[in-house]
Amino acid sequence: MINLLVSTLQRTALCCLLTLPALELRAANPTNAPEPGLHQIEPGMFALGQVRIDKARRAVSFPAQVCLREGTVEYVIVHKAGKTHESVLSTEVEPQQIHVALLLLGVKAANTNLFHADVSIPPPGQTVTIGISWKTGEQETRRRIEDLILDRETKKPLTAGPWVYNGSHIFEKSFVAQRDGSIVSIRIDPDALVNNPRPGREKDDRFSVNPDALPPKDTVVQITIQLEPARAVEKTS
């Protein structure tokens, strides 16, 4: 049963999200039909619109497409109605759906916009790993999303490692990640669902696209966010 996935606390959080006023991003695209509700598609696998929830792997996946292949970026993934001019990837999937899916898996989100002023202290939340995959003919390519981003100071891709699922927050009865379309941020953004814990995230011009790690523009890719055990992220030096 789906309810077995959700604790009382999680059900309360889901209720708050699902009963918010009209969704801003959907309101911007009024021709979009409502997404189907949560349902099981096979044992241990559930669907929420285009989001897939894998209970055994503690992972959610959803489609996106390549948005930018060059230039400075502040996001890895945004909604198609969000800041696509600053993001490597965009998706039709709503941030609220991704958040609900991860709540069902028990993510320990911080749900706050209060990040520490000392940037050596990572954002609050639970660590996650994020992967990307796509097919070229019959051949599948799999990467971590860190590979997609170049650090202009080190002249290398981002260091491999976890991201932090802070879970955005609610402001004036609005789920802010849903309002802004911000999903995975490289630069500090408490309004996004996921933040980068690496050094330099306070700088808005430090990171750029790594074209060598990406397929052509508009290629459809699959994103997978997998929960890691809840633990504190180490302080950076």
Secondary structure as UniProt FT lines:
FT   HELIX           2..5
FT   HELIX           8..18
FT   HELIX           24..27
FT   TURN            30..31
FT   STRAND          39..42
FT   TURN            43..44
FT   STRAND          45..48
FT   TURN            49..50
FT   STRAND          51..54
FT   TURN            55..58
FT   STRAND          59..66
FT   STRAND          75..79
FT   TURN            80..81
FT   HELIX           84..86
FT   STRAND          87..91
FT   HELIX           95..104
FT   TURN            105..106
FT   TURN            119..120
FT   STRAND          126..136
FT   TURN            137..138
FT   STRAND          139..144
FT   HELIX           145..148
FT   STRAND          149..151
FT   TURN            152..155
FT   STRAND          156..157
FT   STRAND          163..165
FT   STRAND          170..171
FT   TURN            172..173
FT   STRAND          174..175
FT   HELIX           176..180
FT   STRAND          182..185
FT   TURN            190..191
FT   STRAND          194..195
FT   TURN            199..202
FT   TURN            204..205
FT   STRAND          207..209
FT   HELIX           211..213
FT   TURN            217..218
FT   STRAND          220..227
//
